[in-house]
Amino acid sequence: MKARVFVMLKNGVLDPQGEAVRHALGSLGFDGVDGVRQGKVIELTLSESDEAAARSTVTEMCEKLLANTVIESYRIELSA
């Protein structure tokens, strides 16, 4: 089973990397970009075949390591 974890800063948390990207896009002539939020995607290949068990395991991974839950939120997608 494959898992994809999307990690983003929570709303209200400053995103200096996103702001740098927004500024760079403006410098390159891409006007009209009012905001950029930058995050990360983590892809995992799991030996687990049960979707509920896989989701539980990946959630635990996120809570313990993959996301700083104080300032970041995460979303999990599973596929066969």
Secondary structure, DSSP 8 states (H G I E B T S, - for coil): -EEEEEEEE-TTS--HHHHHHHHHHHHTT-TT-------EEEEEE-S---HHHHHHHHHHHIIIII--TTTEEEEEEEE-
